[in-house]
Amino acid sequence: MLTKTKIYLSSPHMGGSEQKFVNEAFSTNWIAPLGPNVDGFENDLETYLGGNNQVAALSSGTAAIHIALQLLDVSKGDEVLCQSFTFSASANPIVYQGAKPIFIDSELDTWNMSPELLEIAIKDRIEKYKKPKAIIAVHLYGMPYMANEINAIAQKYDIPVIEDSAEALGSKYLNRECGALSDMGILSFNGNKIITTSGGGALIVKSQKMKEKAVFLSTQARDDAPHYEHSSIGFNYRMSNVLAGIGRGQMEVIDDRVNARRQNFNFYKKHLSDFKEITFLEEPDNFFSNRWITCIETESYELREKIRLELLKDDIESRPLWKPMHMQPIFKDCLHFTNGTSERLFDRGLCLPSGSNLTQDDLARILNNILNTLNYDK
């Protein structure tokens, strides 16, 4: 009897040339958090993003947010406005700095930060405390947030924006690459992302001077001296030359990976959009999502769980949408400006398997399980 293989939500997908760059790292003994692959990977990303962007390759997307907050001098007593509907890595670095996150709910068109609530929160904090130090907005599941609206509000109040593009490499807004839309951007190359270095991330800034400062902070803030001299607190956040080699190989297939993820979305939508119990997040005009994860919203929590558990019985991984940060126990005492959108999406939403390496047989197997559940419900 053949055993069915497990279908993961989003597994790594190698392109084939990664090994070449990794072998070069070994053969040249560049087994360090610097080297030709680090430089090459940063150049590849800068070319892909276009414009005047400078990239620092780091150990994770979380590290990139942390360094961004450092560059903005966020410290104890400051407040940072952060999207609530996201992964905790968007918010945790705020606490690392001793600052307080203020959570902002989503709007329905993109499921990302509501510009309306953002401005309400800014006015409230200026009136009651002081101006927030930064804004962290997130391109959730690869769908760009309303960058023009968010940036306009940020500029109105002179508050810098950190663009959390951990899930959105390859997505575009008004034909501009996500990660390069705001004051600073961050990327993640975790094992489940659109491309991966197994673990890793990047910080995107607008000047060489800012990049140099980011690299300085990420390499233990060692001053220019023949001995180890430190006048600032630093971090061990630089990407290794070995992992950067994987990233260089992955950049060769980034467009293929985006196309595959979008094809997954189209498959699910084609076969499930006729069911009134399920809705999909559509792309607004001038938005292009990499469809990192295909997400559905069901008509109820009960149906979401029936689908999730039916898939699980067949060893197929799916997952509820992110639990909003303002609902998390660790952030329960944080101020939040909400409208119920993220709570509803968490209650009813489900992430479907979306890896770029899914086969047609995999997709058919997933679909059959969902159809069985929907037909059972009728």
Secondary structure as the mmCIF struct_conf table of DSSP 4:
data_model
#
loop_
_struct_conf.conf_type_id
_struct_conf.id
_struct_conf.beg_label_comp_id
_struct_conf.beg_label_asym_id
_struct_conf.beg_label_seq_id
_struct_conf.end_label_comp_id
_struct_conf.end_label_asym_id
_struct_conf.end_label_seq_id
HELX_LH_PP_P HELX_LH_PP_P1 LEU A 2 LYS A 6
STRN STRN1 ILE A 7 ILE A 7
BEND BEND1 LEU A 9 SER A 10
BEND BEND2 GLY A 16 GLY A 16
HELX_RH_AL_P HELX_RH_AL_P1 GLU A 18 SER A 27
TURN_TY1_P TURN_TY1_P1 THR A 28 ASN A 29
BEND BEND3 ALA A 32 PRO A 33
BEND BEND4 GLY A 35 GLY A 35
HELX_RH_AL_P HELX_RH_AL_P2 PRO A 36 LEU A 49
TURN_TY1_P TURN_TY1_P2 GLY A 51 ASN A 52
STRN STRN2 GLN A 54 LEU A 58
BEND BEND5 SER A 59 SER A 59
HELX_RH_AL_P HELX_RH_AL_P3 GLY A 61 LEU A 71
TURN_TY1_P TURN_TY1_P3 LEU A 72 ASP A 73
TURN_TY1_P TURN_TY1_P4 LYS A 76 GLY A 77
STRN STRN3 GLU A 79 GLN A 83
BEND BEND6 SER A 84 THR A 86
HELX_RH_3T_P HELX_RH_3T_P1 SER A 88 SER A 90
TURN_TY1_P TURN_TY1_P5 ALA A 91 ALA A 91
HELX_RH_AL_P HELX_RH_AL_P4 ASN A 92 TYR A 96
TURN_TY1_P TURN_TY1_P6 GLN A 97 GLY A 98
STRN STRN4 LYS A 100 ILE A 104
STRN STRN5 SER A 106 SER A 106
TURN_TY1_P TURN_TY1_P7 LEU A 108 THR A 110
BEND BEND7 TRP A 111 ASN A 112
STRN STRN6 MET A 113 MET A 113
HELX_RH_AL_P HELX_RH_AL_P5 PRO A 115 LYS A 128
TURN_TY1_P TURN_TY1_P8 TYR A 129 TYR A 129
BEND BEND8 LYS A 133 LYS A 133
STRN STRN7 ALA A 134 VAL A 138
HELX_RH_3T_P HELX_RH_3T_P2 LEU A 140 GLY A 142
HELX_LH_PP_P HELX_LH_PP_P2 MET A 143 TYR A 145
HELX_RH_AL_P HELX_RH_AL_P6 ALA A 147 LYS A 156
TURN_TY1_P TURN_TY1_P9 TYR A 157 ASP A 158
STRN STRN8 VAL A 161 ASP A 164
TURN_TY1_P TURN_TY1_P10 ALA A 166 GLU A 167
TURN_TY1_P TURN_TY1_P11 LEU A 169 GLY A 170
STRN STRN9 LYS A 172 TYR A 173
TURN_TY1_P TURN_TY1_P12 LEU A 174 ASN A 175
STRN STRN10 ARG A 176 GLU A 177
TURN_TY1_P TURN_TY1_P13 CYS A 178 GLY A 179
BEND BEND9 ALA A 180 ASP A 183
STRN STRN11 MET A 184 SER A 188
STRN STRN12 ASN A 190 ASN A 190
TURN_TY1_P TURN_TY1_P14 GLY A 191 ASN A 192
BEND BEND10 LYS A 193 ILE A 195
STRN STRN13 SER A 198 SER A 198
BEND BEND11 GLY A 199 GLY A 199
STRN STRN14 GLY A 201 VAL A 205
BEND BEND12 LYS A 206 LYS A 206
HELX_RH_AL_P HELX_RH_AL_P7 GLN A 208 SER A 218
STRN STRN15 THR A 219 THR A 219
TURN_TY1_P TURN_TY1_P15 GLN A 220 ALA A 221
BEND BEND13 ASP A 224 HIS A 227
BEND BEND14 SER A 231 SER A 232
STRN STRN16 ASN A 236 ASN A 236
STRN STRN17 ARG A 238 ARG A 238
HELX_LH_PP_P HELX_LH_PP_P3 MET A 239 SER A 240
HELX_RH_AL_P HELX_RH_AL_P8 ASN A 241 MET A 251
TURN_TY1_P TURN_TY1_P16 GLU A 252 VAL A 253
HELX_RH_AL_P HELX_RH_AL_P9 ILE A 254 LEU A 272
TURN_TY1_P TURN_TY1_P17 SER A 273 ASP A 274
TURN_TY1_P TURN_TY1_P18 LYS A 276 GLU A 277
STRN STRN18 ILE A 278 PHE A 280
HELX_LH_PP_P HELX_LH_PP_P4 GLU A 282 PRO A 284
TURN_TY1_P TURN_TY1_P19 ASP A 285 ASN A 286
STRN STRN19 PHE A 287 PHE A 288
BEND BEND15 TRP A 292 ILE A 293
STRN STRN20 THR A 294 THR A 298
BEND BEND16 GLU A 299 GLU A 299
HELX_RH_AL_P HELX_RH_AL_P10 TYR A 301 LYS A 313
TURN_TY1_P TURN_TY1_P20 ASP A 314 ASP A 315
STRN STRN21 ILE A 316 ILE A 316
STRN STRN22 ARG A 319 PRO A 320
HELX_LH_PP_P HELX_LH_PP_P5 LEU A 321 PRO A 324
HELX_RH_3T_P HELX_RH_3T_P3 MET A 325 MET A 327
BEND BEND17 GLN A 328 GLN A 328
HELX_RH_3T_P HELX_RH_3T_P4 PRO A 329 PHE A 331
TURN_TY1_P TURN_TY1_P21 LYS A 332 ASP A 333
BEND BEND18 CYS A 334 CYS A 334
STRN STRN23 HIS A 336 PHE A 337
BEND BEND19 GLY A 340 GLY A 340
HELX_RH_AL_P HELX_RH_AL_P11 THR A 341 ARG A 348
STRN STRN24 GLY A 349 LEU A 352
HELX_LH_PP_P HELX_LH_PP_P6 PRO A 353 PRO A 353
TURN_TY1_P TURN_TY1_P22 SER A 356 ASN A 357
HELX_RH_AL_P HELX_RH_AL_P12 GLN A 360 ASP A 377
#
